[in-house]
Amino acid sequence: INAEYMGCNECVLMYDHHCPWINNCVGFYNRKYFLLFVLYIVLTAAFICGTSFQHFPLSAPPGYSFAEMNFSLMYIVVALFGLALVCFFGVHCHMLLINRTTLEMSAGHNNYSKGLCHNLIQSCGPYWWTWAIPMRVGVAGDGVEWDVHELNAQLIPGAF
């Protein structure tokens, strides 16, 4: 069983990490929702920066008001936060595609990857048009039994 007893004081299947922003542990049943949450924040930051750029002063003219300074500071904060989340989202998408958790990445394990397509279906469901929608549609597996790649079968006793 790929589970941990961490962060939330309960056993979490396919435990990835405890996220303070959602105040919950990310695991088998909510990994897709966590990724969508981060994606929606990235898209919101991109929208804010994209629609506000025309009002961003490239130089401070004389008589630069407090409101304009405040806007400039908030624009920079949103842009940097969005950039950091793009990197964070990329790392978690990479882990989803190779079917690893944060703990498995740090330990160097990769026993559960079955290929890009199967890994996506396992976490996001079989229908690609529902992958960006926060709804659970036929996610493969139950979070208790895990298929193991044939090359890693000898590493895990009783896998095959």
OpenMM code with the backbone's topology and positions (N, CA, C; nanometers):
from openmm import Vec3, app, unit

residues = "ILE ASN ALA GLU TYR MET GLY CYS ASN GLU CYS VAL LEU MET TYR ASP HIS HIS CYS PRO TRP ILE ASN ASN CYS VAL GLY PHE TYR ASN ARG LYS TYR PHE LEU LEU PHE VAL LEU TYR ILE VAL LEU THR ALA ALA PHE ILE CYS GLY THR SER PHE GLN HIS PHE PRO LEU SER ALA PRO PRO GLY TYR SER PHE ALA GLU MET ASN PHE SER LEU MET TYR ILE VAL VAL ALA LEU PHE GLY LEU ALA LEU VAL CYS PHE PHE GLY VAL HIS CYS HIS MET LEU LEU ILE ASN ARG THR THR LEU GLU MET SER ALA GLY HIS ASN ASN TYR SER LYS GLY LEU CYS HIS ASN LEU ILE GLN SER CYS GLY PRO TYR TRP TRP THR TRP ALA ILE PRO MET ARG VAL GLY VAL ALA GLY ASP GLY VAL GLU TRP ASP VAL HIS GLU LEU ASN ALA GLN LEU ILE PRO GLY ALA PHE".split()
positions = [
    Vec3(0.0856, -0.1184, 0.0000),
    Vec3(0.0000, 0.0000, 0.0000),
    Vec3(0.0890, 0.1230, 0.0000),
    Vec3(0.0584, 0.2158, -0.0869),
    Vec3(0.1321, 0.3409, -0.0975),
    Vec3(0.0562, 0.4465, -0.0178),
    Vec3(0.0803, 0.4509, 0.1133),
    Vec3(0.0079, 0.5444, 0.1996),
    Vec3(0.0997, 0.5920, 0.3117),
    Vec3(0.0658, 0.7050, 0.3667),
    Vec3(0.1434, 0.7625, 0.4768),
    Vec3(0.0474, 0.8131, 0.5835),
    Vec3(0.0973, 0.8198, 0.7034),
    Vec3(0.0225, 0.8756, 0.8154),
    Vec3(0.0961, 1.0027, 0.8559),
    Vec3(0.0626, 1.1131, 0.7920),
    Vec3(0.1374, 1.2369, 0.8106),
    Vec3(0.0412, 1.3553, 0.8217),
    Vec3(0.0952, 1.4727, 0.8498),
    Vec3(0.0295, 1.6019, 0.8418),
    Vec3(-0.1097, 1.6160, 0.8986),
    Vec3(-0.2037, 1.5414, 0.8485),
    Vec3(-0.3446, 1.5598, 0.8849),
    Vec3(-0.3916, 1.4615, 0.9910),
    Vec3(-0.3011, 1.3857, 1.0483),
    Vec3(-0.3330, 1.2860, 1.1497),
    Vec3(-0.4317, 1.1808, 1.0996),
    Vec3(-0.4182, 1.1452, 0.9737),
    Vec3(-0.4963, 1.0356, 0.9176),
    Vec3(-0.4152, 0.9709, 0.8072),
    Vec3(-0.4475, 0.8488, 0.7735),
    Vec3(-0.3762, 0.7774, 0.6691),
    Vec3(-0.4226, 0.8307, 0.5339),
    Vec3(-0.3289, 0.8799, 0.4547),
    Vec3(-0.3611, 0.9376, 0.3238),
    Vec3(-0.3014, 0.8481, 0.2162),
    Vec3(-0.3883, 0.7976, 0.1287),
    Vec3(-0.3424, 0.7134, 0.0196),
    Vec3(-0.2629, 0.7965, -0.0801),
    Vec3(-0.1498, 0.7456, -0.1227),
    Vec3(-0.0595, 0.8135, -0.2164),
    Vec3(-0.0268, 0.9542, -0.1664),
    Vec3(0.0120, 0.9619, -0.0396),
    Vec3(0.0422, 1.0895, 0.0258),
    Vec3(0.1494, 1.1649, -0.0510),
    Vec3(0.1224, 1.2903, -0.0847),
    Vec3(0.2195, 1.3749, -0.1529),
    Vec3(0.2798, 1.4760, -0.0562),
    Vec3(0.1969, 1.5592, 0.0027),
    Vec3(0.2438, 1.6589, 0.0996),
    Vec3(0.1239, 1.7207, 0.1706),
    Vec3(0.1513, 1.7896, 0.2790),
    Vec3(0.0473, 1.8671, 0.3460),
    Vec3(0.0550, 2.0087, 0.2925),
    Vec3(-0.0549, 2.0594, 0.2414),
    Vec3(-0.0585, 2.1930, 0.1825),
    Vec3(-0.1244, 2.2899, 0.2800),
    Vec3(-0.0502, 2.3898, 0.3277),
    Vec3(-0.1101, 2.4856, 0.4215),
    Vec3(-0.2125, 2.5773, 0.3554),
    Vec3(-0.2062, 2.5916, 0.2238),
    Vec3(-0.2980, 2.6834, 0.1541),
    Vec3(-0.4378, 2.6246, 0.1441),
    Vec3(-0.4478, 2.4934, 0.1351),
    Vec3(-0.5804, 2.4300, 0.1338),
    Vec3(-0.6089, 2.3615, 0.2667),
    Vec3(-0.5118, 2.3678, 0.3598),
    Vec3(-0.5236, 2.3080, 0.4926),
    Vec3(-0.5672, 2.1621, 0.4848),
    Vec3(-0.4959, 2.0878, 0.3993),
    Vec3(-0.5303, 1.9480, 0.3806),
    Vec3(-0.4082, 1.8753, 0.3250),
    Vec3(-0.4077, 1.7450, 0.3377),
    Vec3(-0.3026, 1.6644, 0.2779),
    Vec3(-0.3423, 1.6320, 0.1345),
    Vec3(-0.2467, 1.6394, 0.0450),
    Vec3(-0.2698, 1.6075, -0.0956),
    Vec3(-0.2321, 1.4620, -0.1161),
    Vec3(-0.3241, 1.3869, -0.1769),
    Vec3(-0.3024, 1.2448, -0.1986),
    Vec3(-0.3834, 1.1938, -0.3155),
    Vec3(-0.4151, 1.0662, -0.3131),
    Vec3(-0.4813, 0.9998, -0.4256),
    Vec3(-0.6127, 1.0661, -0.4650),
    Vec3(-0.6966, 1.0964, -0.3681),
    Vec3(-0.8309, 1.1436, -0.4001),
    Vec3(-0.8400, 1.2927, -0.4328),
    Vec3(-0.7380, 1.3728, -0.4002),
    Vec3(-0.7498, 1.5161, -0.4277),
    Vec3(-0.6302, 1.5745, -0.5028),
    Vec3(-0.5464, 1.4891, -0.5592),
    Vec3(-0.4304, 1.5387, -0.6347),
    Vec3(-0.4727, 1.6216, -0.7552),
    Vec3(-0.5716, 1.5738, -0.8285),
    Vec3(-0.6217, 1.6474, -0.9451),
    Vec3(-0.6743, 1.7844, -0.9018),
    Vec3(-0.7490, 1.7890, -0.7940),
    Vec3(-0.8066, 1.9151, -0.7482),
    Vec3(-0.6986, 2.0126, -0.7019),
    Vec3(-0.5929, 1.9596, -0.6392),
    Vec3(-0.4819, 2.0451, -0.5985),
    Vec3(-0.4132, 2.1051, -0.7210),
    Vec3(-0.3874, 2.0224, -0.8223),
    Vec3(-0.3243, 2.0739, -0.9443),
    Vec3(-0.4122, 2.1766, -1.0138),
    Vec3(-0.5413, 2.1516, -1.0170),
    Vec3(-0.6321, 2.2489, -1.0783),
    Vec3(-0.6349, 2.3790, -0.9990),
    Vec3(-0.6301, 2.3698, -0.8680),
    Vec3(-0.6254, 2.4883, -0.7825),
    Vec3(-0.5037, 2.5734, -0.8169),
    Vec3(-0.3876, 2.5099, -0.8282),
    Vec3(-0.2655, 2.5836, -0.8621),
    Vec3(-0.2750, 2.6388, -1.0042),
    Vec3(-0.3282, 2.5596, -1.0981),
    Vec3(-0.3440, 2.6071, -1.2359),
    Vec3(-0.4360, 2.7285, -1.2427),
    Vec3(-0.5467, 2.7258, -1.1705),
    Vec3(-0.6403, 2.8388, -1.1723),
    Vec3(-0.5768, 2.9644, -1.1126),
    Vec3(-0.4927, 2.9484, -1.0112),
    Vec3(-0.4226, 3.0647, -0.9546),
    Vec3(-0.3228, 3.1200, -1.0558),
    Vec3(-0.2503, 3.0323, -1.1261),
    Vec3(-0.1556, 3.0763, -1.2285),
    Vec3(-0.2296, 3.1517, -1.3390),
    Vec3(-0.3430, 3.0977, -1.3836),
    Vec3(-0.4203, 3.1640, -1.4886),
    Vec3(-0.4755, 3.2981, -1.4411),
    Vec3(-0.5175, 3.3051, -1.3160),
    Vec3(-0.5666, 3.4319, -1.2607),
    Vec3(-0.4551, 3.5350, -1.2544),
    Vec3(-0.3371, 3.4948, -1.2098),
    Vec3(-0.2229, 3.5873, -1.2047),
    Vec3(-0.1851, 3.6341, -1.3450),
    Vec3(-0.1876, 3.5433, -1.4426),
    Vec3(-0.1572, 3.5811, -1.5814),
    Vec3(-0.2619, 3.6782, -1.6346),
    Vec3(-0.3882, 3.6561, -1.6021),
    Vec3(-0.4950, 3.7458, -1.6459),
    Vec3(-0.4769, 3.8846, -1.5848),
    Vec3(-0.4483, 3.8884, -1.4551),
    Vec3(-0.4290, 4.0168, -1.3868),
    Vec3(-0.3115, 4.0919, -1.4475),
    Vec3(-0.2001, 4.0220, -1.4660),
    Vec3(-0.0818, 4.0873, -1.5229),
    Vec3(-0.1053, 4.1291, -1.6677),
    Vec3(-0.1709, 4.0433, -1.7428),
    Vec3(-0.1966, 4.0740, -1.8837),
    Vec3(-0.2893, 4.1922, -1.9042),
    Vec3(-0.3925, 4.2012, -1.8231),
    Vec3(-0.4883, 4.3107, -1.8400),
    Vec3(-0.4440, 4.4387, -1.7709),
    Vec3(-0.3480, 4.4294, -1.6806),
    Vec3(-0.3023, 4.5476, -1.6072),
    Vec3(-0.1732, 4.6070, -1.6617),
    Vec3(-0.1074, 4.5371, -1.7529),
    Vec3(0.0230, 4.5817, -1.7984),
    Vec3(0.0191, 4.7203, -1.8617),
    Vec3(-0.0877, 4.7500, -1.9333),
    Vec3(-0.0971, 4.8817, -1.9991),
    Vec3(-0.0997, 4.9960, -1.8986),
    Vec3(-0.1365, 4.9692, -1.7754),
    Vec3(-0.1412, 5.0731, -1.6719),
    Vec3(-0.0152, 5.0759, -1.5855),
    Vec3(0.0767, 4.9811, -1.6113),
    Vec3(0.1988, 4.9738, -1.5321),
    Vec3(0.2969, 5.0801, -1.5806),
    Vec3(0.3331, 5.1731, -1.4944),
    Vec3(0.4262, 5.2776, -1.5372),
    Vec3(0.5684, 5.2218, -1.5474),
    Vec3(0.6317, 5.2424, -1.6621),
    Vec3(0.7672, 5.1921, -1.6812),
    Vec3(0.8709, 5.2827, -1.6168),
    Vec3(0.8331, 5.4056, -1.5913),
    Vec3(0.9211, 5.4958, -1.5168),
    Vec3(0.8330, 5.5827, -1.4283),
    Vec3(0.8884, 5.6305, -1.3195),
    Vec3(0.8108, 5.7106, -1.2247),
    Vec3(0.8169, 5.8581, -1.2659),
    Vec3(0.7078, 5.9101, -1.3231),
    Vec3(0.7066, 6.0515, -1.3598),
    Vec3(0.6949, 6.1389, -1.2353),
    Vec3(0.7279, 6.2663, -1.2470),
    Vec3(0.7081, 6.3544, -1.1315),
    Vec3(0.5597, 6.3563, -1.0923),
    Vec3(0.5351, 6.3627, -0.9659),
    Vec3(0.3970, 6.3625, -0.9175),
    Vec3(0.3378, 6.2229, -0.9117),
    Vec3(0.4219, 6.1239, -0.8985),
    Vec3(0.3798, 5.9842, -0.8892),
    Vec3(0.3032, 5.9662, -0.7589),
    Vec3(0.1775, 5.9328, -0.7675),
    Vec3(0.0913, 5.9271, -0.6490),
    Vec3(0.1104, 5.7965, -0.5707),
    Vec3(0.0605, 5.7947, -0.4495),
    Vec3(0.0659, 5.6765, -0.3637),
    Vec3(-0.0131, 5.5618, -0.4270),
    Vec3(-0.1274, 5.5922, -0.4881),
    Vec3(-0.2096, 5.4884, -0.5514),
    Vec3(-0.1340, 5.4243, -0.6676),
    Vec3(-0.0605, 5.5030, -0.7454),
    Vec3(0.0158, 5.4479, -0.8563),
    Vec3(0.1326, 5.3631, -0.8052),
    Vec3(0.1957, 5.4058, -0.6982),
    Vec3(0.3028, 5.3264, -0.6387),
    Vec3(0.2481, 5.1947, -0.5841),
    Vec3(0.1328, 5.2030, -0.5219),
    Vec3(0.0690, 5.0836, -0.4673),
    Vec3(0.0346, 4.9858, -0.5798),
    Vec3(-0.0186, 5.0376, -0.6898),
    Vec3(-0.0523, 4.9535, -0.8049),
    Vec3(0.0735, 4.8864, -0.8596),
    Vec3(0.1810, 4.9622, -0.8722),
    Vec3(0.3065, 4.9078, -0.9248),
    Vec3(0.3592, 4.7963, -0.8354),
    Vec3(0.3549, 4.8189, -0.7055),
    Vec3(0.4017, 4.7170, -0.6115),
    Vec3(0.3161, 4.5914, -0.6203),
    Vec3(0.1858, 4.6071, -0.6252),
    Vec3(0.0966, 4.4910, -0.6325),
    Vec3(0.1142, 4.4161, -0.7646),
    Vec3(0.1390, 4.4898, -0.8732),
    Vec3(0.1631, 4.4253, -1.0018),
    Vec3(0.2878, 4.3373, -0.9936),
    Vec3(0.3937, 4.3897, -0.9340),
    Vec3(0.5188, 4.3141, -0.9218),
    Vec3(0.4988, 4.1915, -0.8329),
    Vec3(0.4260, 4.2069, -0.7234),
    Vec3(0.4000, 4.0938, -0.6329),
    Vec3(0.3203, 3.9846, -0.7048),
    Vec3(0.2158, 4.0233, -0.7778),
    Vec3(0.1340, 3.9249, -0.8498),
    Vec3(0.2172, 3.8563, -0.9575),
    Vec3(0.2996, 3.9316, -1.0297),
    Vec3(0.3824, 3.8732, -1.1345),
    Vec3(0.4840, 3.7738, -1.0762),
    Vec3(0.5496, 3.8090, -0.9679),
    Vec3(0.6471, 3.7184, -0.9068),
    Vec3(0.5799, 3.5950, -0.8468),
    Vec3(0.4653, 3.6151, -0.7816),
    Vec3(0.3894, 3.5034, -0.7252),
    Vec3(0.3440, 3.4093, -0.8371),
    Vec3(0.2955, 3.4670, -0.9466),
    Vec3(0.2532, 3.3854, -1.0608),
    Vec3(0.3684, 3.3079, -1.1209),
    Vec3(0.4855, 3.3711, -1.1328),
    Vec3(0.6027, 3.3036, -1.1869),
    Vec3(0.6469, 3.1886, -1.0969),
    Vec3(0.6456, 3.2111, -0.9662),
    Vec3(0.6815, 3.1042, -0.8723),
    Vec3(0.5831, 2.9877, -0.8828),
    Vec3(0.4553, 3.0189, -0.8979),
    Vec3(0.3550, 2.9125, -0.9083),
    Vec3(0.3621, 2.8390, -1.0411),
    Vec3(0.4080, 2.9058, -1.1468),
    Vec3(0.4286, 2.8366, -1.2746),
    Vec3(0.5345, 2.7275, -1.2558),
    Vec3(0.6424, 2.7625, -1.1871),
    Vec3(0.7478, 2.6636, -1.1589),
    Vec3(0.6941, 2.5506, -1.0709),
    Vec3(0.6200, 2.5848, -0.9669),
    Vec3(0.5610, 2.4868, -0.8763),
    Vec3(0.4649, 2.3946, -0.9515),
    Vec3(0.3815, 2.4530, -1.0373),
    Vec3(0.2869, 2.3756, -1.1168),
    Vec3(0.3606, 2.2820, -1.2124),
    Vec3(0.4683, 2.3314, -1.2724),
    Vec3(0.5463, 2.2483, -1.3635),
    Vec3(0.6060, 2.1267, -1.2939),
    Vec3(0.6586, 2.1466, -1.1748),
    Vec3(0.7165, 2.0356, -1.0984),
    Vec3(0.6087, 1.9330, -1.0644),
    Vec3(0.4925, 1.9795, -1.0213),
    Vec3(0.3862, 1.8854, -0.9856),
    Vec3(0.3262, 1.8165, -1.1076),
    Vec3(0.3206, 1.8846, -1.2221),
    Vec3(0.2764, 1.8176, -1.3453),
    Vec3(0.3765, 1.7099, -1.3852),
    Vec3(0.5041, 1.7409, -1.3729),
    Vec3(0.6082, 1.6418, -1.4027),
    Vec3(0.5914, 1.5195, -1.3124),
    Vec3(0.5679, 1.5432, -1.1839),
    Vec3(0.5493, 1.4309, -1.0909),
    Vec3(0.4231, 1.3518, -1.1253),
    Vec3(0.3171, 1.4194, -1.1696),
    Vec3(0.1952, 1.3493, -1.2098),
    Vec3(0.2232, 1.2607, -1.3308),
    Vec3(0.2985, 1.3137, -1.4279),
    Vec3(0.3243, 1.2392, -1.5512),
    Vec3(0.4129, 1.1167, -1.5289),
    Vec3(0.4986, 1.1208, -1.4285),
    Vec3(0.5816, 1.0034, -1.3988),
    Vec3(0.5285, 0.9257, -1.2784),
    Vec3(0.4121, 0.9665, -1.2289),
    Vec3(0.3411, 0.8988, -1.1204),
    Vec3(0.4262, 0.8860, -0.9936),
    Vec3(0.4823, 0.9983, -0.9531),
    Vec3(0.5590, 1.0044, -0.8293),
    Vec3(0.4971, 1.1062, -0.7361),
    Vec3(0.5203, 1.0878, -0.6080),
    Vec3(0.4812, 1.1882, -0.5097),
    Vec3(0.6060, 1.2661, -0.4699),
    Vec3(0.5876, 1.3713, -0.3912),
    Vec3(0.7009, 1.4499, -0.3441),
    Vec3(0.7962, 1.3634, -0.2623),
    Vec3(0.7417, 1.2757, -0.1791),
    Vec3(0.8258, 1.1869, -0.0986),
    Vec3(0.9039, 1.0895, -0.1856),
    Vec3(0.8398, 1.0374, -0.2892),
    Vec3(0.9088, 0.9448, -0.3791),
    Vec3(1.0159, 1.0155, -0.4610),
    Vec3(0.9936, 1.1415, -0.4956),
    Vec3(1.0955, 1.2183, -0.5686),
    Vec3(1.2200, 1.2359, -0.4830),
    Vec3(1.1999, 1.2670, -0.3560),
    Vec3(1.3153, 1.2886, -0.2687),
    Vec3(1.3879, 1.1578, -0.2379),
    Vec3(1.3154, 1.0455, -0.2400),
    Vec3(1.3766, 0.9159, -0.2117),
    Vec3(1.4317, 0.8491, -0.3373),
    Vec3(1.3900, 0.8980, -0.4554),
    Vec3(1.4385, 0.8405, -0.5800),
    Vec3(1.3623, 0.7179, -0.6277),
    Vec3(1.2477, 0.6901, -0.5709),
    Vec3(1.1680, 0.5742, -0.6128),
    Vec3(1.0806, 0.6107, -0.7323),
    Vec3(1.0603, 0.5119, -0.8221),
    Vec3(0.9663, 0.5298, -0.9326),
    Vec3(0.9113, 0.3936, -0.9714),
    Vec3(0.8470, 0.3274, -0.8776),
    Vec3(0.7971, 0.1929, -0.9010),
    Vec3(0.6590, 0.1884, -0.9638),
    Vec3(0.5875, 0.2992, -0.9641),
    Vec3(0.4468, 0.2937, -1.0006),
    Vec3(0.4147, 0.3574, -1.1347),
    Vec3(0.5111, 0.4071, -1.2076),
    Vec3(0.4844, 0.4703, -1.3365),
    Vec3(0.4501, 0.3647, -1.4406),
    Vec3(0.3398, 0.3868, -1.5111),
    Vec3(0.2960, 0.2951, -1.6159),
    Vec3(0.2942, 0.3634, -1.7522),
    Vec3(0.3614, 0.4769, -1.7630),
    Vec3(0.3624, 0.5515, -1.8888),
    Vec3(0.2742, 0.6748, -1.8775),
    Vec3(0.3044, 0.7740, -1.9587),
    Vec3(0.2369, 0.9034, -1.9508),
    Vec3(0.0848, 0.8931, -1.9535),
    Vec3(0.0317, 0.8242, -2.0539),
    Vec3(-0.1140, 0.8185, -2.0728),
    Vec3(-0.1829, 0.7514, -1.9536),
    Vec3(-0.1310, 0.6372, -1.9113),
    Vec3(-0.1923, 0.5656, -1.7987),
    Vec3(-0.1819, 0.6461, -1.6697),
    Vec3(-0.0702, 0.7157, -1.6507),
    Vec3(-0.0535, 0.7981, -1.5310),
    Vec3(-0.1547, 0.9121, -1.5279),
    Vec3(-0.1762, 0.9768, -1.6429),
    Vec3(-0.2767, 1.0841, -1.6504),
    Vec3(-0.4167, 1.0308, -1.6221),
    Vec3(-0.4485, 0.9175, -1.6824),
    Vec3(-0.5814, 0.8577, -1.6622),
    Vec3(-0.6000, 0.8189, -1.5163),
    Vec3(-0.4951, 0.7687, -1.4539),
    Vec3(-0.5060, 0.7274, -1.3137),
    Vec3(-0.5401, 0.8450, -1.2232),
    Vec3(-0.4844, 0.9632, -1.2498),
    Vec3(-0.5084, 1.0781, -1.1629),
    Vec3(-0.6238, 1.1666, -1.2073),
    Vec3(-0.6441, 1.1776, -1.3378),
    Vec3(-0.7412, 1.2764, -1.3888),
    Vec3(-0.8675, 1.2154, -1.4483),
    Vec3(-0.8674, 1.0857, -1.4749),
    Vec3(-0.9842, 1.0210, -1.5323),
    Vec3(-0.9632, 0.9897, -1.6795),
    Vec3(-1.0494, 0.9050, -1.7366),
    Vec3(-1.0292, 0.8578, -1.8738),
    Vec3(-1.0692, 0.9574, -1.9829),
    Vec3(-1.1418, 1.0614, -1.9488),
    Vec3(-1.1916, 1.1540, -2.0503),
    Vec3(-1.1125, 1.2839, -2.0447),
    Vec3(-1.0344, 1.3122, -2.1504),
    Vec3(-0.9456, 1.4286, -2.1500),
    Vec3(-1.0227, 1.5590, -2.1368),
    Vec3(-1.1465, 1.5646, -2.1835),
    Vec3(-1.2225, 1.6888, -2.1765),
    Vec3(-1.2690, 1.7222, -2.0346),
    Vec3(-1.2536, 1.6295, -1.9421),
    Vec3(-1.2890, 1.6585, -1.8027),
    Vec3(-1.1662, 1.6859, -1.7156),
    Vec3(-1.0473, 1.6815, -1.7741),
    Vec3(-0.9255, 1.6977, -1.6948),
    Vec3(-0.9145, 1.8367, -1.6335),
    Vec3(-0.9654, 1.9408, -1.6994),
    Vec3(-0.9541, 2.0775, -1.6468),
    Vec3(-1.0752, 2.1183, -1.5638),
    Vec3(-1.1685, 2.0256, -1.5440),
    Vec3(-1.2900, 2.0541, -1.4670),
    Vec3(-1.2778, 1.9849, -1.3313),
    Vec3(-1.3050, 2.0563, -1.2222),
    Vec3(-1.2915, 1.9929, -1.0896),
    Vec3(-1.4064, 1.8980, -1.0575),
    Vec3(-1.4052, 1.7832, -1.1252),
    Vec3(-1.5049, 1.6799, -1.0984),
    Vec3(-1.4374, 1.5442, -1.1115),
    Vec3(-1.4862, 1.4502, -1.0357),
    Vec3(-1.4286, 1.3157, -1.0343),
    Vec3(-1.5026, 1.2294, -1.1351),
    Vec3(-1.4293, 1.1883, -1.2392),
    Vec3(-1.4902, 1.1069, -1.3437),
    Vec3(-1.4062, 0.9827, -1.3657),
    Vec3(-1.4475, 0.8728, -1.3095),
    Vec3(-1.3860, 0.7433, -1.3350),
    Vec3(-1.2356, 0.7379, -1.3180),
    Vec3(-1.1843, 0.7860, -1.2066),
    Vec3(-1.0410, 0.7782, -1.1832),
    Vec3(-1.0017, 0.6315, -1.1689),
    Vec3(-0.8956, 0.5921, -1.2392),
    Vec3(-0.8527, 0.4523, -1.2395),
    Vec3(-0.7908, 0.4150, -1.1050),
    Vec3(-0.8346, 0.3054, -1.0503),
    Vec3(-0.7779, 0.2545, -0.9265),
    Vec3(-0.8569, 0.2956, -0.8044),
    Vec3(-0.8185, 0.2353, -0.6926),
    Vec3(-0.8863, 0.2643, -0.5670),
    Vec3(-0.7935, 0.3273, -0.4647),
    Vec3(-0.6663, 0.3471, -0.5022),
    Vec3(-0.5707, 0.4069, -0.4104),
    Vec3(-0.5082, 0.3087, -0.3139),
    Vec3(-0.5516, 0.1834, -0.3187),
    Vec3(-0.4962, 0.0814, -0.2301),
    Vec3(-0.4100, -0.0156, -0.3105),
    Vec3(-0.4645, -0.0671, -0.4205),
    Vec3(-0.3904, -0.1589, -0.5073),
    Vec3(-0.3237, -0.0770, -0.6173),
    Vec3(-0.1938, -0.1041, -0.6422),
    Vec3(-0.1180, -0.0287, -0.7426),
    Vec3(-0.0543, -0.1228, -0.8421),
    Vec3(-0.0726, -0.0902, -0.9703),
    Vec3(0.0019, -0.1620, -1.0730),
    Vec3(0.1473, -0.1192, -1.0635),
    Vec3(0.2351, -0.2143, -1.0824),
    Vec3(0.3780, -0.1852, -1.0778),
    Vec3(0.4351, -0.2139, -1.2158),
    Vec3(0.5186, -0.1267, -1.2650),
    Vec3(0.5812, -0.1461, -1.3946),
    Vec3(0.6603, -0.2763, -1.3916),
    Vec3(0.6559, -0.3520, -1.5027),
    Vec3(0.7189, -0.4837, -1.5063),
    Vec3(0.8676, -0.4781, -1.4725),
    Vec3(0.9362, -0.3704, -1.5134),
    Vec3(1.0798, -0.3598, -1.4868),
    Vec3(1.1094, -0.3468, -1.3372),
    Vec3(1.0120, -0.2975, -1.2605),
    Vec3(1.0316, -0.2795, -1.1171),
    Vec3(0.9727, -0.3931, -1.0348),
    Vec3(0.9187, -0.4941, -1.0997),
    Vec3(0.8506, -0.6021, -1.0285),
    Vec3(0.9443, -0.6753, -0.9333),
    Vec3(1.0699, -0.6915, -0.9755),
    Vec3(1.1628, -0.7660, -0.8891),
    Vec3(1.2022, -0.6833, -0.7656),
    Vec3(1.1803, -0.5516, -0.7674),
    Vec3(1.2151, -0.4670, -0.6528),
    Vec3(1.1109, -0.4754, -0.5413),
    Vec3(0.9866, -0.5120, -0.5775),
    Vec3(0.8785, -0.5163, -0.4802),
    Vec3(0.8304, -0.6601, -0.4660),
    Vec3(0.8535, -0.7225, -0.3526),
    Vec3(0.8121, -0.8621, -0.3353),
    Vec3(0.6615, -0.8789, -0.3485),
    Vec3(0.6194, -0.9782, -0.4237),
    Vec3(0.4780, -1.0089, -0.4389),
    Vec3(0.4049, -0.9163, -0.5336),
    Vec3(0.4745, -0.8389, -0.6169),
    Vec3(0.4070, -0.7444, -0.7069),
    Vec3(0.3381, -0.8172, -0.8203),
    Vec3(0.3999, -0.9257, -0.8688),
    Vec3(0.3397, -0.9993, -0.9795),
    Vec3(0.3243, -1.1439, -0.9447),
] * unit.nanometer
topology = app.Topology()
chain = topology.addChain("A")
for resn in residues:
    res = topology.addResidue(resn, chain)
    for name in ("N", "CA", "C"):
        topology.addAtom(name, app.Element.getBySymbol(name[0]), res)
